[in-house]
Amino acid sequence: MIMTSSGKLSRARVKEKFLAGAIIDLQASEPLKVVSRDAG
């Protein structure tokens, strides 16, 4: 969990990680896809 200094969930940092693909959406309707980080 990403917490602030006061112990609350840091929504801004969670959002950054989610948008970067570091957090998996478990409620997504389509199956998970494995993406290679080496591609590029």
CNS distance restraints for C-alpha pairs under 8 A (distance, minus, plus):
assign (resid   1 and name CA) (resid   9 and name CA) 7.26 0.50 0.50
assign (resid   2 and name CA) (resid   9 and name CA) 5.96 0.50 0.50
assign (resid   2 and name CA) (resid  10 and name CA) 5.66 0.50 0.50
assign (resid   2 and name CA) (resid  13 and name CA) 7.10 0.50 0.50
assign (resid   2 and name CA) (resid  14 and name CA) 6.73 0.50 0.50
assign (resid   3 and name CA) (resid   7 and name CA) 5.43 0.50 0.50
assign (resid   3 and name CA) (resid   8 and name CA) 5.39 0.50 0.50
assign (resid   3 and name CA) (resid   9 and name CA) 4.61 0.50 0.50
assign (resid   3 and name CA) (resid  10 and name CA) 5.08 0.50 0.50
assign (resid   4 and name CA) (resid   8 and name CA) 5.37 0.50 0.50
assign (resid   4 and name CA) (resid   9 and name CA) 6.20 0.50 0.50
assign (resid   4 and name CA) (resid  10 and name CA) 5.41 0.50 0.50
assign (resid  10 and name CA) (resid  14 and name CA) 6.23 0.50 0.50
assign (resid  11 and name CA) (resid  15 and name CA) 5.98 0.50 0.50
assign (resid  12 and name CA) (resid  16 and name CA) 6.30 0.50 0.50
assign (resid  13 and name CA) (resid  17 and name CA) 6.28 0.50 0.50
assign (resid  14 and name CA) (resid  18 and name CA) 6.10 0.50 0.50
assign (resid  15 and name CA) (resid  19 and name CA) 6.08 0.50 0.50
assign (resid  16 and name CA) (resid  20 and name CA) 6.17 0.50 0.50
assign (resid  17 and name CA) (resid  21 and name CA) 6.38 0.50 0.50
assign (resid  17 and name CA) (resid  22 and name CA) 5.17 0.50 0.50
assign (resid  17 and name CA) (resid  23 and name CA) 6.20 0.50 0.50
assign (resid  18 and name CA) (resid  22 and name CA) 5.51 0.50 0.50
assign (resid  18 and name CA) (resid  23 and name CA) 4.71 0.50 0.50
assign (resid  18 and name CA) (resid  24 and name CA) 7.25 0.50 0.50
assign (resid  19 and name CA) (resid  23 and name CA) 7.98 0.50 0.50
